[in-house]
Amino acid sequence: MNDLVIMKSQKALTTSLKVAEVFSKAHRTVLDKIRNLTAQNSAVKKMFAESTYVNRKGQEQPMFYMNRDGFSLLTMGFTGEAALQFKLEYIEAFNQMEQVVRANLPQTPEEKVDLMAQATSHINKRVTSLEQDVSFLKYNQEIDSGQRYELERVRKQKVMQVIGGAKSNFYQQKKSKKVFAKISKNFHDAFHVARYEDIKKKDYDKAISYIKNWYPPYDLQNEIKEINAQTSLDI
């Protein structure tokens, strides 16, 4: 009959396991009765909290915690002299535990303010931690499809600018892929990535700026000029 009532989360509670043990009921029967009660009335659900325990076989099994009201409702139909005695012992156990709970709660306005300050501080720290986690995920995840599209668009625009446009002879001779290959290699080397889509969100603006300000190496610039100029002279 020890530990009829326990303190959990600053509340006096008992469990379906203890009720089944004390009143010599099958735990399965107690669980069914609790589920029937909570299914009938939503207000009753607040009196019970479903949880689990590990049985002797090491298996996780369902159980319920309940407050004084939940216990009273559950055992209302338990009759007999022994059942009455057990109920009285439970009531006494609830009374004693609730006194302990009240003794541990802040009593004076100053104690309540101090407890509120501690709770606020804890919440603020938790919020700050969550914000940092969100920020880390936001800026360290890979760019999205819209950003990948924009990178590709800016890259194509830059290449076409460098080679003189779609009417240039360099483009007409289908040599633009050489410039595309060079800008891609330079980009991958600069950002240490294998593909454009591997760029992190935090580097997206820098990547756009890099492409817009990119120019091919001197020898490739000369090749573009020569091909475009030679073609122009042949016309």
RADA-V613940 format. One record per backbone hydrogen bond with DSSP energy under -0.5 kcal/mol. CO is the residue of the C=O (numbers start at 0). NH is the residue of the N-H. If there is no record, write none. Layout:
BEGIN
CO:NH, CO:NH
END
This chain:
BEGIN
0:3, 5:7, 5:12, 7:10, 10:7, 10:12, 12:5, 13:65, 14:18, 15:19, 16:20, 17:21, 18:22, 19:24, 20:23, 25:28, 25:29, 26:30, 27:31, 28:32, 29:33, 30:34, 31:35, 32:36, 33:37, 34:38, 35:39, 36:39, 36:40, 40:43, 40:44, 41:44, 41:45, 42:45, 43:46, 44:47, 46:66, 48:64, 50:62, 52:54, 52:60, 54:57, 58:54, 60:52, 62:50, 63:15, 64:48, 65:13, 66:70, 67:71, 68:72, 69:73, 70:74, 72:75, 73:76, 74:77, 76:78, 79:83, 80:84, 81:85, 82:86, 83:87, 84:88, 85:89, 86:90, 87:91, 88:92, 89:93, 90:94, 91:95, 92:96, 93:97, 94:98, 95:99, 96:100, 97:101, 98:102, 99:103, 100:104, 101:104, 107:111, 108:112, 109:113, 110:114, 111:115, 112:116, 113:117, 114:118, 115:119, 116:120, 117:121, 118:122, 119:123, 120:124, 121:125, 122:126, 123:127, 124:128, 125:129, 126:130, 127:131, 128:132, 129:133, 130:134, 131:135, 132:136, 133:137, 134:138, 135:139, 136:140, 138:201, 140:200, 143:147, 144:148, 145:149, 146:150, 147:151, 148:152, 149:153, 150:154, 151:155, 152:156, 153:157, 154:158, 155:159, 156:160, 157:161, 158:162, 159:163, 159:164, 160:163, 164:167, 167:171, 168:172, 169:174, 170:173, 174:177, 174:178, 175:178, 175:179, 176:180, 177:181, 178:182, 179:183, 180:184, 181:185, 182:186, 183:187, 184:188, 185:189, 186:190, 187:191, 187:192, 194:197, 195:198, 198:142, 199:202, 200:203, 202:206, 203:207, 204:208, 205:209, 206:210, 207:211, 208:212, 210:213, 216:220, 217:221, 218:222, 219:223, 220:224, 221:225, 222:226, 223:227, 224:228, 225:229, 226:230, 227:231, 228:232, 229:233, 230:234, 231:234
END
